[in-house]
Amino acid sequence: MQLGAKPDSFAASFYAAPHAEYQDVFYTVPRAGHLVRDPEHHIQRDHFPGHELIFCLQGQGYVRVHGCRHLVKAGELAWVDCYHPHEHGAIAEDPWELFWVRIEGPRLQQVCTLLATATKPVFRVSDSEAAKQVYREIFHLMEAQTPEAAPLIHAAVARLIALAFCSRQMSSPYVHVPASLTKAVEWMKLFYFEPITVIALADMAGMSPSHFARVFKAAFGISPINWLRRERISQAKRRLGDSNDRIQEVAMQVGYNDRFFFSRDFKKLTGFTPREFRRRETGFRG
């Protein structure tokens, strides 16, 4: 089922047909527009390709995702995963004016998971002018259709996603790293593929190994070695999805000398073997 806004409610409407070779690499925008204040604006669908990022310029509207209705006010960005049943529309007493883009691209479902858009699809944007400028850039690029438009649109969409992440900063799932652990944590992030011991990490922090392990677990909830194991598997997931490297090569790239131990840790942390994960993410059967 789909109910649409009246055609004359659009101040501007933009269409594009991204090249197929771009769609696996870039964020693309097949549709976008500027909607004026229309009390009858209402969209309802069972499913539709893509994700819609709606920025409320003034007035009020709402989005309904996963059965819950969320109010959207001026200066707020709403993320609608259109692959699931969804609905959005104006509040008749104070109808919204909005910019919107429909985006497609790699790893968007993972972005939705990180942002928890299924339960919290509305973001209060701290810099409304910056958001408006990004939408205007996308409109201009879609209209111009220049050869460099694809990567520039990708960069603009990434900035919109960054604004959403910034608005969630205070409720971020990432813990604050105590100053005493900063050097050791930064080393593990940069050199996760290198062999390392708790003794060496503790030395970076200027602590005894036992004290370092206690401080680290208090901050992160897991031991330093388990934190490093998770980081290595996270990096492996990216390589399995983005490259055709053999699984043995991926294991070596992220710090595992033994494919058996790599596969064991990978399945323990993801629920899939490396081969299953790659097939699920990309369809690649190597």
ABEGO torsion letter per residue (X at the ends): XBBBBBAAABABBBBBBBBAAAAAABBBBABBBBBBBBAABBBBBABBBEBBBBBBABEBBBBBBGGBBBBBBBGBBBBBBAABBBBBBBBAABBBBBBBBBBBEBGAAAAAAAAGAAABABBBBABAAAAAAAAAAAAAAAAAGBAAAAAAAAAAAAAAAAAAAAAAAAABABBBBBAAAAAAAAAAAAAAABBBBAAAAAAAAGBBAAAAAAAAAAAAGBBAAAAAAAAAAAAAAAAAAABABBAAAAAAAAGBABAAAAAAAAAAAAGBBAAAAAAAAAGBAX
